[in-house]
Amino acid sequence: MILGYARVSTHDQNLDRQIDQLQQVGCERIFREKASGSKKERPELDNLLDHPPKPKKAIELALKLHKDNNLSISEIEKATGVSKSSLYRYLNGKRKPICDSISLKSDIG
């Protein structure tokens, strides 16, 4: 199962675009949150980090989370189970990526 996380900073912003993009890349469960980036508490992100995906999809998710640029490498490692060294090998081109280059970054969040 591929998991996703969508967040916007204010209640006036909309998660729809991020959710659509996550669904397009195959996310089966999406954790949603409206929380300021300055807040340290993000319960839905914590829920995501407590549910790592199956290993065969882990590198795909790790690469997508890295491209989204919302999580640190340590958070990606915790969420996916993909080690930092493995992720860096994929990012540096020493291994061929499994997934297409899809940016999940949204103008609204």
N, C-alpha and C positions, 0 to 999 in steps of 0.2 A: 504494500500500500504506500502510495506517495502522499506525503503530508505537505500542507502549505500553510503560510502565515500571511495574513493581510492586516495592515494597520494604517490608520490615518491619525493625524494629530488632533483634530478637533471634531466635535459632533456635527459641525456644518459640512464637513467633507464626506465623500461617498466612497465606499469600499468596492462598488460594483466593477470598476475597471480592473482593479487588482484581482478580484475574484474570477472574473472572466479569463484573465491571462493565466492564472493558476489552473483553472479547469482545462484550458487549451493545452497545457503541458502535461496533463494527466493527473493532477492532484485529486485524490479521492476523498480526502478530509481536509478541510480548511479551517484553521483557527483564526477568528476575526476579533479585532480589537480597535477601539477608538480611545487612544491614550496619547498624551503629549510625549514627545521625545525626551523631555526633561524628567519625566517620571521614571523612577527606578523600578517600580512594581508593574509588571506586565503579566497578569495571571494567565492569559491565553498563550503567551510565549512560553511561560513555564510549563503549561500543559503540553505544548508541542515538544519541548525538550525532554519531557518525561516519556514520550512515545516515539522512540527511534524507528525508522522504517526498516523493512527487510533488507538484508545485505545486498541483494542483487540490484536494487534500485538506489542504494545509498549514495554511490558516486554521482549519479545523475542529479539527485537532490542537492548534494554538497556543491556541485558546480553551479546549479541554478541559484542557490542561496548566496554563493560568493558573488555572482553577477548582480544579484539584487542589491548587494552592498549595504544591507541593514544589520547584518550580524558579524561579530568578530570571528576570526578563524577558530578560536576556542569554542565559541557557541555553536558553530557549524559542526565541529568535531563532536561535541556533546550530542547534538541533535541527530546526527547521521551515523555516528560510529566510524566515520572515515578519518583516519589519522591525518595529522597536519602534513606529515611527509608525503603521504599518498596524494593528498589534495594538491600540494605544491608540484608534485611530478606531473599531474594532469594539467595544471595551470601553466607550467613551463614547457609544455609540449613534448615531454619525454614519454608520455603515454597518450594514445589517441582518445579523445573524449568520446563518451558514449552518446551524449545528447547533442542536439543542435544548439547553436548559439542563440539563446532567447533571453532577452532582457526583461526582467519582471519589474524593473523600476518604473514607477508611475509618476506622472506629473502631479497627481493629487495627493500623494502621501509621501 
